[in-house]
């Protein structure tokens, strides 16, 4: 069952929290993974793998580089679920 953008955001925030220790409230739609949340490439790959499992989607490596903000990731996951 497809989830709403809000549900995806909340799930993604939990994944980021588990990987980085960042407060889930700091994971907001307009935040950049690297600039605002200071997530390195290794952590980002772990987040992607965990998001694939949690949301039942596939995020190809070629798409990961386009996921610069939390909004990018939420939009991608939302579209991939349909």
C-alpha positions as CSV (number, residue, x, y, z in Angstrom):
1,X,0.0,0.0,0.0
2,X,1.4,3.4,-1.0
3,X,2.1,5.8,1.8
4,X,1.4,9.5,1.9
5,X,4.3,12.0,1.6
6,X,4.0,12.7,5.4
7,X,4.3,9.0,6.2
8,X,7.3,8.7,3.9
9,X,8.9,11.8,5.6
10,X,8.3,10.3,9.1
11,X,9.7,6.9,8.0
12,X,12.7,8.6,6.4
13,X,13.3,10.7,9.5
14,X,13.4,7.5,11.6
15,X,16.0,5.9,9.2
16,X,18.1,9.0,9.3
17,X,17.9,9.1,13.1
18,X,18.9,5.4,13.3
19,X,21.9,5.9,11.0
20,X,23.2,9.3,12.2
21,X,21.6,10.0,15.6
22,X,20.0,13.2,14.2
23,X,16.7,14.2,15.9
24,X,13.8,13.2,13.7
25,X,12.4,16.7,13.9
26,X,15.5,18.0,12.1
27,X,14.7,16.0,9.0
28,X,12.5,18.4,7.1
29,X,11.4,18.5,3.4
30,X,13.7,21.4,2.4
31,X,16.8,20.1,4.2
32,X,19.8,19.1,2.1
33,X,21.3,15.7,3.1
34,X,24.9,16.9,2.8
35,X,24.7,20.6,3.5
36,X,22.0,20.8,6.3
37,X,22.1,17.3,7.8
38,X,25.8,16.7,7.2
39,X,25.2,13.1,6.0
40,X,28.3,11.6,4.3
41,X,28.2,9.3,1.3
42,X,28.5,6.1,3.2
43,X,25.7,7.0,5.6
44,X,23.6,8.1,2.6
45,X,24.0,4.7,1.0
46,X,22.9,3.0,4.2
47,X,19.9,5.3,4.4
48,X,19.0,4.4,0.8
49,X,19.2,0.6,1.4
50,X,17.1,1.0,4.6
51,X,14.6,3.2,2.7
52,X,14.4,0.6,-0.1
53,X,13.5,-2.1,2.5
54,X,11.1,0.0,4.5
55,X,9.2,1.4,1.6
56,X,9.4,-1.6,-0.8
57,X,11.0,0.4,-3.6
58,X,14.2,0.2,-5.6
59,X,16.4,3.3,-5.8
60,X,19.1,2.7,-8.5
61,X,22.6,4.1,-7.9
62,X,22.0,6.4,-10.9
63,X,19.1,8.0,-9.0
64,X,20.8,8.4,-5.6
65,X,23.0,11.2,-6.8
66,X,19.8,13.2,-7.7
67,X,18.4,12.9,-4.1
68,X,19.9,16.1,-2.8
69,X,17.2,17.1,-0.4
70,X,14.7,15.3,1.8
71,X,12.0,16.4,-0.6
72,X,13.8,14.8,-3.5
73,X,13.9,11.5,-1.6
74,X,10.2,11.7,-0.5
75,X,9.1,12.6,-4.0
76,X,11.1,9.7,-5.5
77,X,9.8,7.1,-3.0
78,X,6.3,8.3,-3.4
79,X,6.5,8.0,-7.2
80,X,8.2,4.6,-7.0
81,X,5.5,3.2,-4.8
82,X,2.8,3.8,-7.4
